[in-house]
Amino acid sequence: MRTADFDYHLPPELIAQTPTDRREAARLLTLDRATGATGHHGVADLPVLLARGDLLVVNDTRVLAARIFGRRATGGRVEALLLEPAPARGAGCWTAMVRAGGSLRPGEDITVGEGGLHIVAAEGNGRFVVRATAGRVEDLMERAGKLPLPPYIRRDAVDPRDDLDRERYQTVYAARPGAIAAPTAGLHLGEGLLARLAQAGIGLARITLHVGAGTFLPIRADHLDGHDMHEERFVIDEPAAVQIRAAHAEGRRVVAVGTTTVRALEAAAAASPDGLPRAGAARTDLFIRPGSTLRVVAALLTNFHLPRSTLLCLVSAFAGRENVLAAYAEAVARRYRFYSYGDAMLIS
């Protein structure tokens, strides 16, 4: 398929710059993927929109404070985005995307407050292997890092909304550090709403996919077949695997919270002899797009995604491209808020 088939017009003012006052205060567009019918509700209505016995599966990754600003010995400004540990390159090493005013070379130190980063090796295309000049990279992030908000959320270097972002750009159940972007559909689920969902007989299972740098990148190839999908790490623990397999056996719906959850579940199912997720840890470069077979997920809670993105392709694989783009046009007409801090869709 052509990448241009996943384009749509979005007025810039509909890109949400801040979250709603309360997590569950976002609007919710419902889409019946069989008929294309839509409805308009609020996220707070989920306990009545979902069915007793449904199993909600969430991604419990925690976003790292992975954006680091520092200075070279020459005084030049440096920005680093720490991606993931690279133990194969040495103890305490991480891979990072690093931007500077000139060429960085292995052996250089970047000063960050009272600590810093040491450039161990260059990997090309702006990627480097780094380690902390003292202590651990994790400690440096905790002390000096900022959450790596997506580029369409505009923030100053020092911004009064930093504290708000630190709270609201994490899910309330975030437990396993490792992501450099939030699983944004889960940002809508506060403790009160989760309690009401449980009271309504809706189950909850937790898996982990560490959202990577490629999430917000547009597809630059003219056709989907020409896109090289980014790779991400995921873990499904035994209790979650048991819950998911039991729901399937009993005919109950698995409701994925977010595209990252879909990707982990479907990657695990594709690698399983019986087509259902099993416990384990792996990496996946699965590109879910129209024509892909979805084995596990029966309903999806998701935000509105960027044009020409792999996430929009995934949603279109689940609900049909025409249905999704028609729903997006309706959301634009009704002034829904888009992207990470925006409103949501429930597709079933």
Residue pairs with C-beta under 8 A, 6 or more apart in sequence:
1 223
1 224
1 289
1 290
1 291
2 222
2 223
2 224
3 219
3 220
3 221
3 222
3 223
3 224
3 227
3 308
4 222
4 308
5 321
6 219
6 307
6 308
6 309
6 312
6 313
6 316
6 321
6 325
7 307
7 308
8 307
8 325
8 328
8 329
8 332
9 332
10 307
10 332
10 338
11 332
14 332
14 335
14 336
14 337
14 338
14 342
15 152
15 153
15 337
15 338
15 339
15 342
16 153
16 337
16 338
16 339
16 340
16 341
16 342
16 343
17 153
17 154
17 341
18 161
18 164
18 341
19 164
19 168
19 187
19 341
20 26
20 341
22 190
23 43
23 168
23 172
23 187
23 188
23 189
23 190
23 193
24 42
24 43
24 44
24 46
24 188
24 189
24 190
24 192
24 193
25 42
25 43
25 44
26 42
26 43
26 188
26 337
26 342
26 343
26 344
27 40
27 41
27 42
27 43
27 336
27 337
27 343
27 344
28 40
28 41
28 42
28 43
28 45
28 46
28 49
28 343
28 344
28 345
28 346
29 38
29 39
29 40
29 41
29 327
29 330
29 331
29 336
29 343
29 344
29 345
29 346
30 38
30 39
30 40
30 41
30 49
30 345
30 346
30 347
30 348
31 37
31 38
31 319
31 323
31 324
31 327
31 345
31 346
31 347
31 348
32 38
32 348
33 318
33 319
33 320
33 323
33 347
33 348
36 320
36 322
36 323
36 326
36 327
38 327
38 330
40 334
41 49
41 346
43 188
43 189
43 193
43 343
43 344
44 193
46 193
46 197
46 301
46 346
47 193
47 196
47 197
47 199
47 200
47 202
48 200
49 346
50 56
50 197
50 200
50 202
50 255
50 299
51 202
51 253
52 200
52 201
52 202
53 201
53 202
53 203
53 247
53 250
53 252
53 253
54 202
54 203
54 252
54 253
54 254
54 255
54 299
55 202
55 203
55 204
55 205
55 243
55 244
55 247
55 252
55 253
55 254
55 255
56 197
56 202
56 203
56 204
56 205
56 255
56 257
56 301
57 204
57 205
57 206
57 207
57 240
57 244
57 254
57 255
57 256
57 257
57 261
57 265
58 171
58 173
58 183
58 186
58 189
58 204
58 205
58 206
58 207
58 257
58 258
58 261
59 171
59 183
59 186
59 206
59 207
59 208
59 209
59 211
59 257
59 258
59 260
59 261
59 264
60 171
60 173
60 174
60 175
60 176
60 206
60 207
60 208
61 174
61 176
61 177
61 178
61 179
61 183
61 208
61 209
61 210
61 211
61 260
62 170
62 174
62 175
62 176
62 177
62 178
62 179
63 147
63 148
63 169
63 170
63 174
63 177
63 179
63 180
63 181
63 182
63 211
64 82
64 141
64 145
64 148
64 177
64 178
64 179
64 180
65 141
65 142
65 145
65 146
65 147
65 166
66 81
66 82
66 83
66 141
66 145
66 147
66 148
66 180
67 79
67 80
67 81
67 145
67 146
67 147
67 148
68 79
68 80
68 81
68 82
68 112
68 117
68 140
68 141
68 144
68 145
68 146
69 77
69 78
69 79
69 80
69 112
69 144
69 146
69 157
70 77
70 78
70 80
70 110
70 111
70 112
70 116
70 117
71 77
71 78
71 110
71 111
72 78
72 100
72 101
72 104
72 108
72 110
72 111
73 108
73 109
73 111
76 100
76 101
76 102
77 100
77 101
78 98
78 99
78 100
78 104
78 110
79 98
79 99
79 100
80 96
80 97
80 98
80 99
80 110
80 117
80 130
81 96
81 97
81 98
81 148
81 180
81 213
82 94
82 95
82 96
82 130
82 137
82 141
82 145
82 180
83 94
83 95
83 96
83 97
83 127
83 180
83 212
83 213
84 94
84 95
84 178
84 210
84 212
84 233
85 93
85 94
85 137
86 93
86 94
86 95
86 129
87 93
89 95
89 120
89 121
89 129
90 120
90 129
90 131
92 131
92 132
92 136
92 137
93 120
93 129
93 130
93 131
94 129
94 130
94 131
94 137
95 123
95 127
95 128
95 129
95 130
96 117
96 127
96 128
96 129
96 130
97 126
97 127
97 128
97 213
98 104
98 110
98 119
98 126
98 127
98 128
98 130
99 126
104 119
104 122
104 128
105 119
105 122
106 119
106 120
106 121
106 122
107 118
107 119
108 118
108 119
109 116
109 117
109 118
109 119
109 133
110 116
110 117
110 118
110 119
112 140
112 144
113 143
113 144
115 132
115 133
115 134
115 135
115 139
115 140
115 143
115 144
116 132
116 133
116 134
116 140
117 130
117 131
117 132
117 133
117 137
117 140
118 130
118 131
118 132
118 133
119 128
119 129
119 130
120 128
120 129
120 130
120 131
121 128
121 129
122 128
122 129
123 129
130 137
131 137
132 139
132 140
138 177
146 162
147 165
147 166
147 169
148 180
148 181
149 155
149 165
149 169
149 340
150 181
150 216
150 339
150 340
151 216
152 306
152 339
152 340
153 339
153 340
153 341
155 161
155 162
155 165
168 187
168 341
169 182
169 187
169 340
170 182
170 187
171 182
171 183
171 186
171 187
171 189
172 189
172 190
172 191
172 194
173 186
173 189
173 194
173 206
175 206
175 208
176 208
176 210
176 235
178 208
178 210
178 233
179 210
179 211
179 212
180 210
180 211
180 212
180 213
181 211
181 212
181 213
181 215
181 216
181 340
182 211
182 340
183 209
183 211
183 257
183 258
183 260
183 261
184 258
184 303
184 339
184 340
184 341
185 257
185 258
185 259
185 301
185 302
185 303
185 344
186 257
186 258
187 340
187 341
188 301
188 344
189 257
194 204
197 204
198 204
202 255
203 243
203 247
203 252
205 239
205 240
205 243
205 244
206 237
206 240
207 234
207 235
207 236
207 237
207 240
207 261
207 264
207 265
208 234
208 235
208 236
208 264
209 232
209 233
209 234
209 235
209 260
209 261
209 263
209 264
210 232
210 233
210 234
211 232
211 260
212 230
212 231
212 232
213 230
214 229
214 230
214 232
214 310
215 230
215 260
215 310
215 311
216 306
216 309
217 230
217 309
218 306
218 307
218 308
218 309
219 227
219 308
219 309
219 310
219 313
220 227
221 227
224 287
224 289
224 313
227 287
227 310
229 285
229 286
229 287
229 310
230 285
231 283
231 284
231 285
232 260
232 263
232 283
232 284
232 285
233 281
233 282
233 283
234 263
234 264
234 267
234 268
234 281
234 282
234 283
234 284
235 280
235 281
236 244
236 264
236 265
236 268
236 277
236 278
236 279
236 280
236 281
237 279
238 279
240 277
240 279
241 277
241 278
241 279
244 254
244 265
244 276
244 277
244 296
245 276
245 277
247 253
247 254
248 254
248 276
248 296
253 298
253 299
253 348
254 265
254 296
254 297
254 298
254 299
255 297
255 298
255 299
255 300
255 301
255 348
256 262
256 265
256 296
256 297
256 299
256 300
256 301
257 301
258 301
258 302
258 303
259 300
259 302
259 305
259 311
259 314
259 315
261 297
262 288
262 294
262 297
262 300
262 314
262 318
263 284
263 286
263 288
263 314
264 284
265 277
265 296
265 297
266 286
266 288
266 292
266 294
266 295
266 296
266 297
267 282
267 284
267 286
268 277
268 278
268 280
268 282
269 275
269 276
269 277
269 295
269 296
270 286
270 295
271 282
272 278
275 295
276 295
276 296
277 296
287 310
287 313
288 294
288 310
288 313
288 314
288 317
288 318
289 310
289 313
289 314
289 316
289 317
290 313
290 316
290 317
290 320
290 321
291 317
292 317
294 317
294 318
297 318
298 348
299 346
299 347
299 348
300 315
300 318
300 319
300 345
300 346
300 347
300 348
301 344
301 345
301 346
301 347
302 311
302 315
302 344
302 345
302 347
303 338
303 339
303 340
303 342
303 343
303 344
303 345
304 328
304 331
304 336
304 338
304 339
304 342
304 343
304 344
304 345
305 311
305 312
305 315
305 339
306 312
306 339
312 324
315 324
315 345
315 347
316 324
316 325
318 347
319 327
319 347
327 345
331 338
331 343
331 345
336 342
336 343
337 343
